[in-house]
Amino acid sequence: MADYDKVIPPGKEGKVNIRLDGKKLFPGLFDKKFTVKTNDPDNAQFDLVVTGTVKKAFEFSREMRWSGFVDDKFNFEVVVTNLLPNPINITSIRWADDVASKALLEKIGLKLETIEKGKKYRIKLLKKKEFAPENIVANIVLTTDFPKIKEKSVPMSIIVQKEVEIYPDRLYFGEMIIPPGATKAFDRTFNIVAARGDSLKILKAVPNRDDMTVKIRELQPGKSFSGTVWVRPSSRLGQYAGSIRIYTNNPKYREIVLDIVGSIRVGETAEGVPQVKK
């Protein structure tokens, strides 16, 4: 960002002030070029080059990222080291004031410990309640006593996975067009994946409607499966809803429910396109 004296009287000097955001620059040497345009016919345009060095103030022992399964032990610690010659005290830690961070107040606690005053600190994330399968992205704010870095924002992400996943978790059949007084079959596919281990078995799959059938085949032993659901609704206008209850040998996922949704429209031909009368 630059601001400047728009009018410079004859024989006088003007100023161009340059402000750079160090957060957007990589540590080390840098140079930035600015183009200055004037109404001087002999110097209508010239380049102003700014050079400097960006110093890295803090080093983190690891990225603020964690991924695991719902029942995994949550052990999240990061050591923050001050790389500058003058001491910097981290005085407090908090979640950023945004919607994503506010939702974490009841789930994850923050703790700041001093290892070496002015030099090294430890950040701990404490699980307050059990995680659900989800992706969490938020910012942690460190407050310091260093005037040039009053606050340091640190991005954080947590990925919590299920041991057994079904993709998609709901089958949409959309609008099913059926000829009057007849039936027509429609099908959709899904996949079941064991995220860890290779001992998963599908014991059975039971639809809750008589006009639904399901077949599941093993793709990779104990690891991945593919399923197909067929529905053959009657020619009755309205919404279609059902479910498939899938039973496995995994003690934490003994039953997986796959919802089936769609709608039915009656068409005048098998394709649902009205015939043209002559």
C-alpha positions in Angstrom: 0.0 0.0 0.0 1.3 3.5 -0.9 0.2 7.0 -0.3 1.9 10.1 -1.7 1.9 13.9 -2.2 -0.4 14.4 -5.2 0.9 17.8 -5.9 4.6 18.8 -5.7 5.3 22.6 -6.2 8.1 23.5 -8.7 11.5 23.0 -7.2 10.1 21.3 -4.1 10.2 17.7 -2.9 7.4 15.2 -2.4 7.0 12.0 -0.3 5.9 8.5 -1.2 5.0 6.4 1.9 5.1 2.6 1.5 3.5 0.2 3.9 4.0 -3.5 3.5 2.2 -6.3 5.4 4.9 -8.7 6.7 2.3 -11.4 7.2 2.0 -11.7 3.4 5.8 -12.0 2.8 8.1 -14.9 3.3 11.0 -14.6 5.8 14.2 -13.3 4.2 15.2 -10.7 1.7 12.5 -9.1 -0.5 12.1 -6.4 -3.1 8.9 -4.8 -4.3 8.5 -2.5 -7.3 6.1 0.4 -7.5 5.3 2.3 -10.6 5.1 6.1 -10.2 3.3 8.1 -12.9 3.6 11.9 -13.2 2.5 14.7 -15.5 6.2 15.6 -16.2 6.8 15.0 -19.9 10.4 14.1 -19.3 9.6 11.7 -16.4 6.1 10.5 -17.2 6.8 7.2 -15.4 9.5 5.6 -13.3 9.9 2.6 -11.0 10.4 2.8 -7.2 12.0 -0.3 -5.8 11.7 -1.1 -2.0 14.0 -3.7 -0.5 14.2 -5.1 3.0 14.3 -8.2 5.2 11.4 -10.0 6.8 12.4 -11.6 10.1 10.5 -14.6 11.4 9.5 -13.9 15.0 8.2 -17.3 16.1 8.9 -20.9 15.3 6.4 -23.7 16.0 7.5 -27.2 16.8 4.7 -28.6 14.5 1.8 -27.4 12.4 -1.4 -26.7 14.3 -3.1 -29.7 12.7 -4.5 -32.9 14.0 -6.4 -35.7 12.3 -7.7 -39.0 13.7 -10.7 -41.1 14.5 -13.6 -40.4 16.9 -12.1 -42.6 19.7 -8.5 -41.7 19.2 -6.6 -40.2 22.1 -6.4 -36.4 21.6 -2.9 -35.2 22.5 -2.1 -31.9 21.0 0.9 -29.8 22.2 2.9 -27.2 20.3 6.0 -25.4 21.5 6.4 -21.8 20.4 10.0 -20.4 20.3 10.9 -16.7 20.0 13.6 -16.3 17.3 14.3 -12.6 17.9 17.2 -11.4 20.1 14.9 -9.4 22.4 12.6 -11.3 24.8 8.9 -11.6 23.9 6.5 -12.7 26.5 3.3 -14.5 25.4 0.8 -13.2 27.9 -2.4 -14.9 26.9 -4.1 -17.3 24.5 -7.7 -17.3 23.2 -9.8 -18.4 20.2 -10.4 -15.7 17.6 -13.6 -13.8 17.7 -15.4 -15.5 14.8 -18.2 -17.9 14.5 -16.0 -21.0 13.9 -14.0 -20.3 17.0 -17.0 -19.6 19.2 -18.4 -23.0 18.5 -15.2 -24.6 19.9 -15.5 -23.0 23.4 -17.4 -26.0 24.7 -15.4 -28.6 22.8 -11.7 -27.6 23.1 -9.9 -25.8 25.9 -6.7 -23.8 25.4 -3.8 -23.7 27.9 -0.6 -21.7 27.8 2.5 -22.8 29.7 5.9 -21.0 30.1 8.9 -23.1 29.4 11.5 -20.3 29.3 10.2 -16.7 30.0 10.5 -14.4 27.0 11.8 -17.3 24.9 9.8 -20.5 24.8 6.1 -21.4 25.5 3.9 -24.5 25.2 0.3 -24.4 23.8 -2.0 -27.2 24.8 -5.4 -28.1 23.3 -7.6 -30.0 25.8 -10.7 -32.0 24.7 -13.7 -31.0 26.8 -16.2 -33.4 25.2 -16.2 -36.2 22.8 -15.7 -35.3 19.1 -18.1 -36.0 16.4 -17.0 -36.7 12.8 -16.3 -33.2 11.5 -13.7 -30.8 10.1 -12.8 -28.0 12.4 -11.0 -24.9 11.1 -10.3 -21.9 13.4 -7.7 -19.4 14.5 -5.9 -19.2 17.8 -4.7 -15.7 19.0 -1.5 -15.2 21.0 -1.2 -11.9 22.9 2.4 -10.6 23.5 4.1 -7.7 25.3 6.0 -6.9 22.1 4.7 -3.6 20.6 5.4 -4.7 17.0 3.5 -8.0 17.4 0.7 -7.3 19.9 -1.2 -10.3 18.6 -0.2 -13.4 16.6 -3.0 -15.3 14.8 -2.3 -19.0 14.3 -4.5 -21.1 12.0 -5.6 -24.5 13.4 -7.4 -27.4 11.9 -8.8 -30.7 13.3 -10.2 -33.5 11.1 -12.2 -36.2 13.0 -13.0 -39.3 10.9 -15.4 -42.2 11.2 -13.9 -45.7 11.2 -16.6 -46.8 8.8 -17.9 -44.4 6.1 -20.7 -44.7 3.7 -20.6 -42.5 0.5 -22.9 -40.8 0.0 -24.7 -41.0 3.3 -28.0 -40.4 1.5 -29.2 -41.6 -1.9 -31.1 -39.1 -4.0 -33.2 -40.6 -6.8 -34.5 -37.2 -7.9 -37.7 -37.2 -9.9 -38.7 -40.7 -11.0 -41.1 -40.6 -14.0 -43.4 -43.7 -14.3 -45.9 -44.5 -17.0 -49.6 -44.7 -15.8 -50.6 -48.0 -14.3 -47.1 -49.5 -14.6 -43.9 -49.7 -12.6 -40.3 -48.9 -13.5 -37.1 -49.6 -11.8 -34.5 -47.0 -10.8 -31.1 -47.6 -9.3 -28.3 -45.8 -7.4 -25.0 -46.9 -6.1 -23.1 -46.3 -2.9 -19.8 -47.3 -1.3 -18.7 -48.4 2.2 -15.1 -48.0 3.3 -13.3 -49.1 6.4 -11.0 -46.1 7.1 -8.6 -48.2 9.2 -8.1 -52.0 9.4 -9.2 -54.6 6.9 -11.6 -56.8 8.9 -14.9 -55.2 8.1 -17.7 -57.6 7.1 -21.2 -56.7 5.9 -23.5 -59.1 7.5 -26.8 -58.1 5.8 -28.7 -55.1 4.4 -32.4 -54.8 5.0 -34.6 -52.2 3.2 -37.7 -50.9 5.0 -39.9 -51.0 2.0 -41.1 -53.9 -0.2 -40.4 -52.0 -3.4 -36.7 -51.6 -2.6 -33.9 -54.2 -3.1 -30.2 -53.9 -2.3 -27.1 -55.8 -3.2 -23.6 -55.3 -1.7 -20.4 -56.7 -3.1 -16.9 -56.7 -1.6 -14.3 -54.8 -3.6 -11.3 -55.1 -1.3 -11.5 -57.8 1.3 -12.4 -56.3 4.7 -11.8 -52.8 3.4 -14.2 -51.5 0.8 -17.6 -52.5 -0.6 -20.0 -51.3 -3.3 -23.7 -51.4 -3.1 -26.6 -50.9 -5.5 -30.2 -49.9 -4.5 -33.1 -50.6 -6.8 -36.5 -49.0 -6.3 -39.6 -49.9 -8.2 -42.3 -47.5 -7.0 -45.9 -47.6 -8.2 -47.3 -44.9 -10.4 -48.5 -42.8 -7.5 -47.7 -39.1 -7.5 -45.8 -37.8 -4.5 -42.6 -38.0 -2.5 -40.6 -41.2 -2.1 -38.7 -42.0 1.1 -37.2 -45.1 2.6 -34.0 -46.5 4.2 -31.6 -49.4 4.1 -30.3 -50.7 7.4 -26.8 -52.2 6.9 -25.4 -54.5 9.6 -21.7 -55.0 10.1 -19.3 -56.9 12.4 -17.8 -53.6 13.7 -18.8 -53.2 17.3 -19.0 -49.4 17.0 -20.9 -49.5 13.7 -23.1 -52.5 14.0 -25.9 -50.6 12.1 -25.5 -48.0 9.4 -28.6 -46.4 8.0 -28.7 -45.2 4.4 -31.6 -42.9 3.7 -33.4 -43.0 0.3 -35.2 -40.0 -1.0 -36.9 -39.0 -4.2 -40.2 -38.1 -5.9 -42.6 -39.7 -8.3 -44.2 -38.2 -11.3 -46.6 -40.0 -13.7 -45.9 -39.5 -17.4 -48.1 -40.4 -20.4 -45.3 -42.5 -21.9 -42.6 -44.8 -20.6 -40.2 -41.9 -20.9 -42.5 -39.5 -19.2 -43.0 -37.4 -22.3 -46.7 -36.7 -23.2 -47.8 -38.0 -26.6 -48.8 -35.5 -29.2 -52.4 -36.0 -30.3 -53.2 -35.5 -34.0 
